[in-house]
């Protein structure tokens, strides 16, 4: 808990904002990610609306602060209050709901306009367990994502498919951006010859049962 | 019955009866009867009636006896009482001085000044707490002057010499040999306090009238309030003075006479004057005072009071801050007083913390902090953004200082976060009056916000995401209470802690019957709670936290999320319009007028 910047001491701190229409599963996504890894008592006092997650990626200690937002259309105008100063954004849509995908497109436009290229955008199609009702084709979404310099993932929070990869990729990209913007100002926190392989280690490293995923 | 030994309180209605009751309880039946007898002879009203009845019945001797008893007791014991009446007391003081009776003179003066203390206390009390506050203020004011006189007296005489209420209290402690004596002392104590209270309440009523009155003639109103008390006192004293003079001729011990002329205003306006105003009445004194520019403390206070009143009447609304008792006064003198009283209290706390650090570090931090505080007071009329920059710079500087020390000195255990926290707390509390909602524009905005939220309270139903179970309502109310508490704490960190506690309740409210809570639920619940509580100065509190709090706490972690959500909810409500609720303008207008009715009904 140090000073105001995103990097304090050895820990890189990132603000990630969750955007997307109501009921697309933003909260379930984060809950699945955080709760599967952590003892529920580590949940923040504000529970699922604000969560922190500590990671160790290739020797770089990272703390993710994940900010949930209200998805209802009437609260759309409040977006800027939430996404200012964020380094990453998860734009979530429901693959069975085309409208939610259009909503994501709106968010992308707005974020690029307001934050430029400094923010890592990840577009996530949720509810792959309902593939039979799919309304948004995987190709369409992927093409759109690459056209706006964003990354696309599909996952299922319900069946816990693809969740880890999303956050890992997001973290990796945010670290890269933070280091490239910082290089020249400061010597790299992780020192020379750092390992390019990504290793995710749970913060509670002494507890072997928590070591799973991409170790 | 020996008339010269009648205790003073036997003359006062109710108290005399109580005394005899106490005496009966203590098996002092004879004493009780004596008290009753004394009462009927010596009470101002009753004795006159009794002597009249006796006169009518042809019992001239008895009537004379009653009158004499009253006068003697009145004079002997009444000195203390009459001294307490401002006008009479001060005049009596002059007479004492004129007769070279310095002791008696200063005694009378002191007692009169004491009454002024009561009035001053009452005016203060009334502005804060209404009639009850005025009474309490009166008692407090009286006691304060007593304490002051006691201190002065004790210093002069080199021994403990209590004054006023304290003297009676001391007597109460010392005399506990018989029930009657204890009662006399206790009664004196109680009566002094009670009279202070009554006097205070009267003055307080006047002061309140003045404070809420929009008539431009402020001075006239305030003076008439004071004169109102004066009349009551003079009515009593006038009767006393003529009879006192009558008695003197017979007694031969005190050789002075009070004539009506002595009491009148020197200007000859026909009203009564006071010694404090050079024998002038309130109106003449003020006229004279405006001509000659004296710099007197009481005058400064009075002008400040007028100034404040004028401002209130110009604005024509009672601001939220006034209601909360927060001072927005830009009066230099006043702020210095605030600064110094706060400084003493918080400096100690801050210094205690600094002693745990290494001496050179503590000196450096203390120097930086004090310099910034002085600068803030100097720049108080600048926009808050400027002040905010200074405060934020201080946080960075202090953080750097601690960092450098920790790098150079391995034994330095100070955590920069901790030090900055303390500095923040100290600066916020000390300079709160000039940092928090200090401009009139901000105050006006606060009032408008309150009115606006009141007018859109009808949209509440739109934001209920859960059934209104008792638990839900309970959590919402507690969250609202935390929002209200924002005005009770002064440092940005404490305000943030309030907001976090508020959100713990809001989270609990939106998780009712569910395991977790997403922003989809939390946000509408927040909007609902803000609508329901409509806490005063919410915008000012949000601004204060972001400007004078530590940026890390405002934008990170639980506190950052809670702050942002509250900010967003309030922004949402302020910008609410029909299109957001997806209703037509007509429907909106209808609801607004209906909502206004509901509000006005509620107020009625």
Interface residues (C-beta under 8 A of the other chain):
Chain A: X1 X2 X3 X4 X13 X15 X18 X22 X23 X26 X27 X31 X44 X45 X46 X47 X48 X49 X50 X52 X65 X67 X68 X69 X70 X71 X72 X74 X75 X77 X78 X81 X82 X85
Chain B: X399 X416 X417 X500 X503 X504 X507 X511 X516 X517 X518 X519 X520 X522 X523 X524 X550 X551 X552 X555 X556 X557 X558 X560 X561 X562 X564 X565 X567 X568 X571 X572 X575 X580 X581 X582
